[in-house]
Amino acid sequence: MKFGFIQTEKATYPVRVLCRTLLVSASGFYAWCRRGLSQRVQEDAALKVEIRAAHAASGKTYGSPRVHEELKAAGRHVGRNLEWAVAPQRHQSLRSEF
């Protein structure tokens, strides 16, 4: 979280000043920058794509329960809580149109 903030603000403030202010090491920030995305973040991004694809394939008529069933039928066994955590905005903006 802190490193993400430093990443966005480094165009405005020096990295060392941001690190000192947030009580993190500059070397830790640069190591974080070199690391790739975690496996969990990558899996969540893939799941978000699958959720949107299932919703779009239904003609935007499927709500959360049917999208969940579509993912399950496709062999993607995901708990409902994870589905909500990965794409909470989907449940507000991609509702069934009927």
N, C-alpha and C positions, 0 to 999 in steps of 0.2 A: 504494500500500500504506500509506504513512504517512498520507495524507489520509483513507483509509478508517478507520484507527485513530482519528484525531482526530475524525472524524464520530461514531463510536460512543462516544467518551469525553467529548465536549463537554458532556454533561449532568452529568458529575461534576467536570470541571476546566475552567478558563477556556481558551478557544481559544488565546489568546496564550501562555499557559504551555506548553500542549501543543506549539505550533509552535516555541517556543524550545527546548524539550527535545529535539524531533526534528530540529532544525536545518533547518526549512523556514520560508518566509515566510508570515505570516498572509494577505497579499494573494494568494499562490499558492493557499492553501487555499480562500479565498472564491471565487476564479476557478474552481477545480475544482468547487466546489458549484454554480456557475451553469451549467457545461457539462452537456450531456446525456450520455447513455451513448454510448460510441464505437460505430461501425458494427460492429466485430468483436464487441462484447459483445451487441449487438442480434441479429446473425446467429447467434451461439452460443445465445442464448435461444430463437430460433425453431427452430433445429436440435434443441434439447433437447425442445421440444414435439413436433416431428415424430417423434423417436425414441420418445418415450413413447406417442404415438398409434399408431405402427406396432406396437409391442409389445402395446398393449391390443387393437388390432384383430385380432391373431392369437389372441386368447383367452389371452394371456400364455404362449403356447407357443413363440414365436420367440425364439431366442437371438441373439447378436451377428451371426453370419454371415447369418442370414435377415433380420434387421432391416436390415442393410447392403444386402442385395439389394432389399428393399422400397423403401428410400430411392432406390436407383439406378433402379428401375423407375418410380418416381414423378417421375423427372427431376432428382432431387437427387443430384448427383455429389459425394460426400464421401469422403475417404480414411478408412480405418479408424482411423488414429491420431487424427484430429480427432474422430471419433465417440467414441473412448475418452476423449479429453481433455475433451470437452464434458460427457459424462455418465458419469464413472467409477463413481459409485454405482449406476447402472443395472445395471452388470455384476455387482453384488453383490446388490442387492435385487430386481431385476426379471428374474431368471433364468427359464428355461423351467420350467414346472411339471411337465413329464414327464421 
